[in-house]
């Protein structure tokens, strides 16, 4: 599965990838996110970030069925927070549902709602939407950041 080259801003606070809409892109995106988090000193949110990313990108793979269009992931470092965005070309908005105990699906956004500090959906200028979630470092980890960067000697 081809992945487009990484696009970043000059400060390295944004990582953008484009993926072919295929179930394999979930694992590829999951392998990519920890590299960005490590570079930003955001390892403390990695486990939750991977779960949130998995749920959001899986929804895009399943529901954003626009022929010839890719899925885009954006990871944005925002001081003591990371914003995970999944862009797709479908106009259908995700729906937060209350699954029954027998439900096999429909729990992804419930998990995102529970785990993320914020989440939402934003329209894109041309077509489609961006579904996003913001995760903040735990309070005890924030003290080791200065201007959004890990202090020397801190891991």
C-alpha positions in Angstrom: 0.0 0.0 0.0 1.5 3.3 -1.1 1.8 6.1 1.4 2.4 9.6 0.1 5.5 11.4 1.4 5.3 13.1 4.8 4.3 16.8 4.8 5.2 18.8 7.8 5.3 22.5 8.7 8.7 24.2 9.1 8.6 23.7 12.9 7.8 20.0 12.7 4.6 20.3 14.7 2.4 18.9 12.0 2.7 15.5 10.3 0.4 14.7 7.4 0.0 11.4 5.5 -2.3 10.2 2.8 -3.5 6.6 2.7 -5.4 4.5 0.3 -8.8 3.7 1.8 -8.0 0.1 2.7 -8.1 -1.8 6.1 -4.3 -2.1 6.0 -4.0 1.7 6.4 -5.1 1.4 10.0 -2.0 -0.6 11.0 0.2 1.6 8.9 -1.1 4.8 10.5 -0.8 3.1 14.0 2.9 2.4 13.2 3.4 6.1 12.1 1.9 8.0 15.0 4.4 6.9 17.8 7.3 8.4 15.8 5.6 11.8 15.9 4.7 11.5 19.5 8.2 10.5 20.5 9.7 13.5 18.6 7.3 15.8 20.5 7.9 14.3 23.9 4.3 13.0 24.0 4.9 9.3 24.8 2.7 9.6 27.8 -0.4 9.8 25.6 0.7 7.1 23.1 -1.5 4.3 24.3 -4.7 6.4 24.3 -3.7 8.2 21.0 -3.3 4.8 19.2 -6.7 3.7 20.3 -8.3 7.0 19.3 -6.5 7.0 16.0 -7.6 3.3 15.3 -11.2 4.1 16.0 -11.3 7.3 13.8 -9.4 5.9 10.9 -11.4 2.6 11.0 -14.6 4.6 10.7 -13.2 6.5 7.7 -12.2 3.2 6.0 -15.6 1.7 6.6 -17.8 4.7 5.9 -16.0 7.1 3.6 -16.6 5.3 0.3 -15.9 7.9 -2.2 -14.2 6.3 -5.3 -10.7 7.5 -6.0 -10.3 9.4 -2.7 -7.8 8.9 0.0 -7.9 9.2 3.7 -5.5 11.8 5.3 -4.1 11.7 8.8 -2.8 14.8 10.5 -1.0 14.8 13.8 -0.6 18.3 15.3 1.6 19.1 18.3 -0.1 21.9 20.3 2.1 22.5 23.4 1.0 19.9 26.0 -1.6 18.5 23.6 -1.8 16.5 20.4 -4.6 16.8 17.9 -5.3 13.7 15.7 -7.3 14.5 12.6 -8.8 12.1 10.0 -9.8 13.7 6.8 -12.0 12.0 4.2 -14.1 13.0 1.2 -17.5 11.7 2.5 -20.1 14.1 3.6 -21.8 11.7 6.0 -21.1 12.8 9.6 -20.3 10.3 12.3 -23.0 9.5 14.8 -22.3 8.9 18.5 -24.5 5.9 19.4 -25.3 4.1 22.5 -24.6 0.5 21.7 -26.6 -2.3 23.3 -24.7 -5.1 25.1 -25.4 -7.3 22.0 -24.1 -4.8 19.5 -21.0 -5.9 17.6 -20.2 -2.4 16.3 -20.9 1.2 17.2 -18.5 1.6 20.2 -15.7 3.5 18.4 -17.0 7.0 19.0 -18.1 6.1 22.5 -14.4 5.2 23.2 -13.2 8.5 21.6 -15.8 10.5 23.6 -14.5 8.8 26.8 -10.8 9.0 26.1 -10.3 12.3 24.4 -10.2 15.7 26.1 -12.2 17.0 23.1 -13.4 15.7 19.8 -15.5 16.8 17.0 -16.2 17.1 13.3 -15.2 20.0 11.0 -16.3 20.5 7.4 -13.5 20.7 4.8 -13.4 23.6 2.3 -13.9 21.5 -0.8 -15.5 18.2 0.1 -15.8 15.9 3.1 -14.9 16.4 6.7 -12.3 16.1 9.3 -13.0 14.1 12.5 -10.6 15.1 15.2 -9.7 14.4 18.8 -7.4 16.3 21.2 -5.4 14.5 23.9 -3.6 16.4 26.7 -0.6 15.2 28.6 -1.4 14.0 32.1 -0.9 16.9 34.5 2.2 15.2 36.1 3.9 15.1 32.7 3.2 18.7 31.7 5.8 20.1 34.1 8.6 18.5 32.1 7.6 20.6 29.0 8.9 24.1 28.3 7.2 25.8 25.4 5.9 22.5 24.2 9.3 20.8 24.2 10.7 18.3 26.6 13.3 19.7 29.0 16.8 18.4 28.9 17.2 15.3 31.1 13.5 14.5 31.0 12.2 11.4 29.3 
